[in-house]
Amino acid sequence: MTQNKAVLSWLDEQIKLFNPDKVVWIDGSNEQRDALREEACSTGEIIKLNQEKLPGCYLHRTAKNDVARVENRTFICTETQEEAGNINNWCDPKEMHEKLNNLYKDCMVGRTMYVIPYSMCNVDSPFAKIGIELTDSIYVVLNMLIMTRVGKKVIDALGDSADFVKGLHARKDIDEENRYIVHFPQENLICSVNSGYGGNVLLGKKCFALRIASYLAHKEGWFAEHMLILGIEYPNGEIHYICAAFPSACGKTNLAMLIPPEIYAKQGYKVWCVGDDIAWLRVGPDGRLWAVNPENGFFGVAPGTNLKSNPNALHTTERETIFTNVVHNLENNTIWWEGLDKNPPTNAIDWLGNKWDCTDGSKGAHPNSRFTAMAVNCPCISKEFDNPAGVPIDAIVFGGRRAKTAPLVYQSFDWNHGVYVGSAMASETTAAAAGAVGVVRRDPMAMLPFVGYNMGDYWAHWIEMGKKIPNPPKIFNVNWFRTNNEGKFVWPGFGDNLRVLLWILGRVAGTVDAVESPIGFLPKAEDINIEGLENDGITLEVLKDLLSVDKDLWKEDADGVEEFYNKVGDHTPAELRSQLAAFRARLN
């Protein structure tokens, strides 16, 4: 497929190491994809679902010990530990290469090596970056065909260049004791072994588009961020775009595919999804930040996705989708998961492959079960989705799950204070990563597991970029997850989050006022429209409470921020420490 000497030389080396029986280039054609689907069905790697109800849809199950990202097995291998920082797991590159080479040696004997040339972003975009992933998994190939732009056009765009990100993946034995997800930023290399779970093996996703890309962005002067991109269309046809960062499984996809409440839909408001997970941002010729979604599909959490929470996501999955670790409904050869509806199948197989009885209290789908779906199938996909130039960003929003501390929404005082707000983000953990659920942890810019270099240098990059953006977006923080004394969420969330986003865009446009507080600019309660929320218990008084600031809780939070800054260490920018000191002074 190519005469590129750098590619062919690298490929020859890997073939000698892995020793596959066969090597197959992935050309991106439907014919090849269909043949691979058939082959994977014949071996049981995937299961063909009811093609009348779910055309082009398949089911896959991972191993029981391989169901989520494994942060404790994820490494950043730079020449010095200081470059990787105190937050990332680090190992000396030579030592790690030796370890990986021993694991990779002859591990594809009897298997096929698939060569996947792919592009993050439209290949015609100035944002585009090219990668080549080698894998022995058809499941990975089929997912990469959905999540990225794959095939001959990518190889043609690469031409004779040696500038591509190399990716090695081998299922090996799915041995969790020898599972490694390793990034060598200075070598443009990603290695994954002993996993078959998407977050660890679809190397274009978090590995390339965030960890490696954040390192490249730092070197080249742009941003690679864990952010959704959405456009809000006003009744007059104007569209304004927002980037928002939330930790995994905290509602990014729901927000990206938001459906306006009826009172707004009737007025002509619409919401368009550009991306649900990752944004690459550069300064445009007009001095604003412009963003693209480098991905081509959605790798969404299935449980809880339903016609109420996210109808657009559900409709996106109705064709050409791979479902992972959900329930197999044998009654009609379809799928089910907790939260889909209130009618669990009575004749079904759970995510472990066992006969499942919905009445025994066990979960049929894994809490982190997934769907991989094509973005173009989303009913609210933006017409700018494939625009090589991207979209101009008016506001950046940070958010997480905070039961009591953070108000519904507030605005930072300026760019550097906004960087502080992002660096201080904390959230309660979810099932998207292995480990305990419900623990509050710092997750700056929702990038804690994804920064490919020193976190302090990453923050410094944000501050430095602020000096280079003539017309920067305004920065906000939201919290949809504040709870009452019974532990129930107060704000209805979902489509009603548009009410908050419109206040944010009103602030950008200068059409609404705000009240200064120690944490930032707060809305006047009457400036957030709560018409129609009476049945949800939202009154002006309740809204005022959602916007309240408990200084004692924020003082505790400031202690947590300082503790985290100390953990990041000497690379924490002095500007952020002075922002923290100023914050404490305002609280006192």
LINZI-V525961 format. One line per field, one symbol per residue. phi: phi as a letter, one per 30 degrees, with the letter a starting at -180 (. if undefined). psi: psi as a letter, one per 40 degrees, with the letter a starting at -180 (. if undefined). A space follows every 10 residues. Layout:
# LINZI-V525961
phi: ???
psi: ???
This chain:
# LINZI-V525961
phi: .bcddddddd deddddddhd dbbbdccidd ddedddeddd ddcidbbdce dddbdicbcb bddecbbadc ddccbccceb deddiddddb beedddeddd ddddeidcdi bcccccdbcd ieddddddbc bbccbccded eddddddbcb kdedddddhc dcdbcdbcbb dhchcddbdb bbbcedchbb bbbibbdedc bddddddddc dddddddddc ibbbbdbdbb cccdedjdbc cbcbcbeeic jdddddcece eedddddjdb bcccacbbbc bbdddcicdc bbcdccaccc ddeidaddda edddddddah bccbicdcdd dbhbbaadjd acbddccacd ddjceccdcc idddcdecdb bcbdedddec dddcecdedi bdccbcbcaa cbdbdddeaa cddaedddde eddcebaddb ddbdkdcjdd bdbehhcedb ddadeddddd dedddedcce bdddcbbbbd cdcdddicdd ddihdddeed dddedddddi cbdacdbdcl dcddeddcdc ejcedciccd dddeddcdbc dddddedddd ddededddjd dddeeddddd dddddddd
psi: eiehdddddd ddddddddfi dihhhheeid dddddddddd ddeedihhih eddgheiiii hiidegeiig deehihgidi ddddiedihi ihdddddddd ddddheeehe ihhhhhhihh ihdeieehhi ihhhiehddd dddddddihi adddddddbe iegihhhhhh dbefhddfhh hhhgdeefhh hhifiehdde egeebddded ddddddddde fahhigiihi hhhideeihh ihhhhiiiff edddddfhhi idddddeeii hhhdiedhhh hihieeeihi iiheieahgi hdhehadddg ddddddeeif ihhhfihhhe defaiiihed afgiidgiha eeeihhheee eihdiidfii hhihdeehdf hieedehdea ihhdihhiia hhddchidii iidadddddd dddehiihia ediiaiiehh ihghefedee heahdddddd ddddddeehd giiihihihe fhiaeeeihd hdabdeeddd ddddddddef eiiihhidea hiihdeehhe heedeeehid ddddddeihh dddddddddd ddddddddad ehiddddddd ddddddd.
